[in-house]
């Protein structure tokens, strides 16, 4: 394995993530929620920042960029073309199916609008890694802010078509609250019940619940299960269109 991932907390519940290619020494930060913890992690690992891969324009994902550039002025900022004007310092604007290299590691860019209109994720196919930003969370999905709700479902379903073993890193530690909500809409899901206990134990010990996998999310994440008859019955929408079910789930979560 030449790819090494280092995850750590930033701000209150954001995750900072570094991806390092041991062959070339290249290192990417996935988003930049807060400069100092990222700089501290780089120092701890002895890595040099070469790239910043931005998923979307929200401040808690980009506000650390100036501080990182002050220390590593040559670091390349990669960002979605549709949001580059809101981010600043962007050296490479990317869109659907384009390839981004971090040393010898190569990511395919997937556009996943919903949380923001121009949100992208980075899929390193050979390494089975997905950096999902605020699109997909363990047992949840991002709040839909800049598009109609069904657009987010389309983005999520795109991610379910990735290989099931893909490790998914995301922008926040939200899993315990997501798990509690998931049980209210999918209470008969035995795997979800077991996962809730695992998540509860991890958070009690202040341990991360990220990364997850595509397989685990498909089996337990209610926002990926809008077409499941058991879930539909549990929320009083048996036989409904999955899009309508997703909209109902997201609106319930917004009110939770």
C-alpha positions in Angstrom: 0.0 0.0 0.0 1.4 3.3 -1.0 -1.7 5.3 0.2 -1.9 6.3 3.8 -4.8 8.1 5.4 -4.6 10.1 8.6 -7.9 11.4 10.2 -8.2 13.8 13.1 -10.7 16.3 14.5 -11.0 19.9 13.6 -13.2 22.6 15.0 -16.0 20.9 17.0 -17.0 17.9 14.9 -15.3 18.3 11.6 -12.8 15.8 10.4 -9.5 16.7 8.9 -8.0 14.1 6.6 -4.6 13.7 5.0 -3.9 11.4 2.1 -0.2 10.6 1.6 1.5 8.8 -1.3 4.5 7.1 0.2 6.1 6.7 -3.3 6.3 10.3 -4.2 5.9 12.0 -0.8 2.8 13.9 -2.1 0.2 14.7 0.6 -3.3 16.1 0.1 -5.6 17.6 2.7 -9.2 16.7 2.0 -10.9 20.1 2.7 -9.5 22.6 5.1 -11.8 23.1 8.1 -9.1 24.5 10.3 -5.4 25.2 9.5 -3.6 24.6 12.8 -4.8 21.0 13.4 -3.9 20.1 9.8 -0.5 21.7 10.1 0.1 19.9 13.4 -0.9 16.6 11.8 1.5 17.2 8.9 4.3 17.9 11.4 3.5 14.8 13.4 3.7 12.7 10.3 6.6 14.5 8.7 4.6 15.1 5.5 4.7 18.0 3.1 1.4 19.4 1.9 1.2 19.4 -1.9 -2.6 19.5 -2.5 -5.9 20.6 -1.0 -8.9 18.7 -2.4 -12.0 20.8 -1.7 -15.5 19.2 -1.8 -17.6 22.3 -1.5 -17.5 26.0 -0.6 -18.8 26.1 3.0 -16.6 27.9 5.5 -16.0 24.9 7.7 -14.4 23.1 4.7 -12.4 26.0 3.2 -11.5 28.5 5.9 -8.2 26.8 6.7 -6.9 27.3 3.2 -5.1 30.7 3.7 -3.3 29.3 6.8 -2.2 26.2 4.9 -1.0 28.3 1.9 0.9 30.6 4.2 3.0 27.6 5.3 2.9 25.7 2.0 2.5 28.3 -0.7 3.1 25.8 -3.5 0.2 23.6 -2.3 -2.4 23.3 -5.2 -6.0 24.0 -4.3 -8.3 21.7 -6.3 -12.0 22.6 -6.2 -15.3 22.1 -8.0 -15.5 24.3 -11.0 -19.1 25.3 -10.2 -18.0 26.7 -6.8 -14.5 27.9 -7.5 -15.5 31.6 -7.4 -16.8 31.1 -3.8 -13.6 29.4 -2.6 -10.6 31.4 -3.8 -6.9 30.4 -4.3 -8.1 27.6 -6.7 -5.4 26.4 -9.0 -7.4 23.5 -10.6 -11.2 23.5 -11.3 -12.7 20.1 -11.7 -15.9 18.5 -12.9 -17.6 15.1 -13.4 -15.3 12.2 -14.4 -12.1 14.3 -14.4 -9.0 12.8 -12.8 -7.0 14.4 -10.0 -3.5 13.1 -9.1 -1.9 13.2 -5.7 1.5 11.9 -6.5 0.8 8.5 -8.2 -2.6 8.2 -6.6 -5.5 9.1 -8.9 -9.0 10.2 -8.0 -12.0 10.4 -10.2 -14.2 13.4 -9.5 -17.9 12.7 -9.1 -20.4 15.6 -8.9 -22.8 15.1 -6.1 -25.1 18.2 -5.9 -27.5 18.5 -3.0 -25.8 19.8 0.1 -24.5 22.5 -2.2 -25.2 22.9 -5.9 -21.6 22.2 -7.0 -20.5 19.6 -4.4 -18.0 17.0 -5.6 -16.4 13.9 -4.1 -13.1 12.3 -4.8 -13.0 8.5 -5.5 -9.6 6.8 -5.5 -10.7 3.6 -7.2 -7.4 1.7 -7.0 -7.2 2.4 -3.2 -10.9 1.8 -2.6 -11.2 5.2 -1.0 -14.0 7.8 -1.2 -13.8 11.2 0.3 -17.5 12.2 0.4 -17.4 15.6 2.1 -20.9 16.4 3.3 -22.8 14.3 0.8 -22.8 10.9 2.5 -22.4 10.3 6.3 -22.5 7.1 8.3 -26.2 6.5 8.6 -27.1 9.9 7.2 -26.6 12.4 4.4 -25.9 16.1 4.3 -28.7 18.7 4.8 -29.9 19.7 1.4 -29.4 23.4 1.1 -29.0 24.5 -2.5 -30.9 22.1 -4.7 -34.3 20.4 -4.7 -34.4 17.4 -2.4 -34.6 14.8 -5.1 -31.2 16.0 -6.5 -29.5 14.7 -3.4 -31.1 11.3 -3.8 -29.7 11.1 -7.3 -26.2 11.9 -5.9 -26.5 9.4 -3.1 -27.6 6.6 -5.5 -24.6 7.4 -7.6 -22.4 6.6 -4.7 -24.2 3.3 -4.0 -23.0 2.1 -7.4 -19.3 2.2 -6.2 -17.7 -1.0 -5.2 -19.2 -2.1 -1.9 -15.8 -2.5 -0.1 -15.1 1.2 -0.7 -14.0 3.0 2.5 -16.0 6.2 2.9 -14.5 9.2 4.7 -16.7 12.2 5.4 -16.6 15.7 6.8 -18.2 15.3 10.2 -18.7 13.1 13.2 -22.5 12.9 13.2 -23.1 9.2 13.4 -24.6 8.8 16.9 -27.4 11.3 16.2 -27.9 9.8 12.7 -28.2 6.4 14.3 -30.8 7.5 16.7 -32.9 9.0 13.9 -32.4 5.9 11.7 -33.9 3.7 14.3 -37.0 5.8 14.4 -37.7 5.1 10.7 -36.2 1.6 10.2 -36.7 0.0 13.7 -36.9 -3.6 12.3 -33.5 -3.5 10.7 -31.4 -6.0 12.8 -28.1 -4.8 11.4 -29.0 -1.2 12.2 -29.9 -2.2 15.7 -26.5 -3.9 16.1 -24.7 -1.0 14.5 -26.4 1.5 16.8 -24.9 -0.3 19.8 -21.4 -0.3 18.2 -21.7 3.4 17.4 -22.8 4.1 21.0 -19.9 2.3 22.4 -17.4 4.0 20.1 -18.7 7.5 21.0 -18.8 6.7 24.7 -15.0 6.1 24.4 -14.6 9.2 22.2 -13.6 7.1 19.2 -14.4 7.9 15.6 -17.1 6.1 13.7 -15.6 7.2 10.4 -14.7 5.6 7.9 -17.6 3.5 6.9 -18.2 1.4 3.8 -20.6 1.5 0.9 -21.8 -2.0 1.9 -22.6 -0.9 5.4 -24.4 2.2 4.3 -26.5 0.4 1.8 -27.6 -2.0 4.5 -28.3 0.5 7.3 -28.5 4.1 6.1 -32.2 5.0 5.7 -31.4 7.7 3.1 -30.1 4.9 0.8 -33.1 2.6 1.6 -36.0 4.8 0.4 -37.1 1.9 -1.8 -37.1 -0.7 0.9 -40.7 -2.0 1.6 -40.0 -2.5 5.4 -38.8 1.0 5.9 -41.6 2.4 3.8 -44.2 0.6 5.9 -42.6 1.8 9.1 -43.1 5.5 8.1 -46.6 4.9 6.7 -45.6 5.2 3.0 -45.9 1.6 1.8 -45.6 1.4 -2.0 -44.7 5.0 -2.4 -42.2 6.3 -4.9 -38.7 6.2 -3.4 -38.1 9.8 -4.2 -41.2 10.8 -2.1 -39.9 8.5 0.7 -36.5 10.2 0.6 -38.0 13.6 0.8 -40.1 12.6 3.8 -37.0 11.1 5.5 -34.9 14.2 4.9 -37.7 16.5 6.1 -38.1 14.4 9.3 -34.4 14.5 9.9 -34.4 18.3 9.5 -37.0 18.5 12.3 -35.4 16.0 14.6 
